[in-house]
Amino acid sequence: MDKRTRLSIAAVVLGLAAAAPALAQVPGGFYLGGGAGWTNVSVEDDDYYYDCCYDYYHSYDSGEEDAGFAAHVGYRFGPYFAAELGYLNGGKPHWDHRDVYVPDLRDFPDTEADLEVEAAQLSVLAILPVGGMWELYGRLGASFWWAESEQRVYPLFDNVAYTRSLDDEGTNFLFGIGIGVSPSPAWHLRFEFQSFPIEEELLVSRGDTTVDTLLLELQYRPGF
């Protein structure tokens, strides 16, 4: 073994020795957390006649938000990936809109709805550590939701308001983005926006409908 080879091996050994403390500090293991937030609904607003003759414009309208809460348990696979199982209670956001076509009435009444929504969520997180304490992350997964809607319909030429209750459930794509900070290895605070679709009929709507939530959560990481 020549001198150059011995020097190369020594350099690799020294490099691994120097990196060992950093590798030992790579976060990983189980964690749990929970917090509170604000939930709203977002509906694609299509201004068009019922028989799809033509469109004027497409936009997204939001309702009136309500407070909710969430809890989760997860496992961190090193610094860049994690898997989570969570629960979301979205409170009772409100939605109202004018001139919505209702086939049963053959009319364009004003409508409003109060939505109660809950969801069990399974997702994976892609994480980007920034500056030691901070993290940016994106979430992809599935939201297993169930919801109940109290609806009121006000026909244009009738003084009577029609009311009904509607419940539904389903499984839809879950998306989220967030930022977090760790004041200590065992504690982490994060702020996240997440969204998943629900059935439009729950809001007496004819456009794509999503449940959108802003969450502030505290997380405990006992093994980090």
Secondary structure, DSSP 8 states (H G I E B T S, - for coil): --HHHHHHHHHHHHHHHHHHHHHHT---EEEEEEEEEEEEEEEEEEEE-TT---EEEEEEEE-B-EEEEEEEEEEEETTTEEEEEEEEE----EEEESS--BTTTTB--EEEEEEEEEEEEEEEEEEEEETTTEEEEEEEEEEEEEEEEEEEEE-TT-S--EEEEEEEEEEEEEEEEEEEEEEETTEEEEEEEEEEEE-GGGGT-SS-EEEEEEEEEEEE-TT-
